[in-house]
Amino acid sequence: MMGRKEIQETEMLSAEVEQDMANLFQALSNPTRIKILYLLKQQSLTVTEISDRLDVSQSAVSHQLRELKLARLVRNQKQGREMIYRLDDDHVHQIFHMAIEHVKEIYNYE
């Protein structure tokens, strides 16, 4: 009888990291939030600018931005009377870019 390969112990993520990962992917699972992230990947924008470009109400954009902020995917900065939104950091750019490339590759886009 052939010997079975010994199963190596593997390290698992902590429950907190698992939950935070699930929250991250949940935040990315909404088409409107994906559109917002795509816009913000290109440049920082106000709620009004996002609303105009997506043809979505400012209220709806504000709601989605709140969700993205909770997931730490976007941040805002007050500039005069306006609030400017941008992607939180370079990791968000990388995650979003890699997701786009992955989808294009597996579905043979372009």
N, C-alpha and C positions, 0 to 999 in steps of 0.2 A: 504494500500500500504506500502510495506517495505521501510524503509528509506535507501537511498543510503549512502554508506560510503563516508565520506567527503574526497575529494582528497587533499592530503597534498602537500604543495609546496615543490618542490625539488630543490636542488641547482644544477646548471649546471656548466660544465667546462667553463672557459673563452675561447674565440675564439683562443687566442694564444696557450693555452694548447691543445685544439682540433687539431689545425694545427700541432703542434709538435708531438702529438700522431699519427696522420695520416702519418707524415714523418717517424716516427719510424717504423710503420708497413710496409710502402712502402719499406724502406731499408731492411726489413726482408723478402720481397716477392720475392727475386731473388735466384734461386738455387745455383748459384756460390757464392753469398755472404753468404748463409747459410753454405756451405762447408768451406769457409774461417773462419767464426765464430766458427764452430765446431773444426777446427784445432787450432785456437787461444784459445779456451776454455781449451784445453789440455796443450798448451805451447806457449811461445812467439816465433815468427818466422820472418825471412826476406822474402822479395818478392820472392827471388830465391827459398827459401825452400818451400814456399807456391806453387809457380809455378811448382816445381818438383813433389810435392806430389799430386797436382790436375791434372797434365799434361795439364796445361793451360799456355798460353804465359805470360811472365812477364808483358807485356803491359796490357793485360786483367786483371791480378791480381792487378796491380797498379791502374787501373781505378776503380775496385770494392772497393779497399781499400780507395780510395778518397771518394767514396759514403758513406762508413761505417764511415769514419772520420767526414764527414759532419753531419751524424746522431748521432755523438758522441758515437758510439758503439765501436770503436777502437781508440787507440792512438799509437803514435810511439815515439821512442827514438833513437837518434843517438848513435851508439856504434862503435867507430873507423870510418871506412869508410862505415859501413852498417847501415841501418835503421831497427830497430827491432820493430815489431808490436805485440800488445797484446790487449786483451779486455780492454775497458776503465775503468771499475770498477766492483765491486762486483754485482751491480744491473744488469749489462749486463749478468754476469754469471747466476744469478737467473732467469732473463727473459728467457734466452735461455734454461736453464735446464727445467724450467716449461713448455715451449712450447714443448720441446721434450717429456716430460712425458705426457702432454696432448694429443699429437698426438698418442703416443703409446697406451694410454688408450682407446681413442675413436675409434681407428682403430684396436684394439686388436692385436698389435704387441707384439712379444715375449711371 
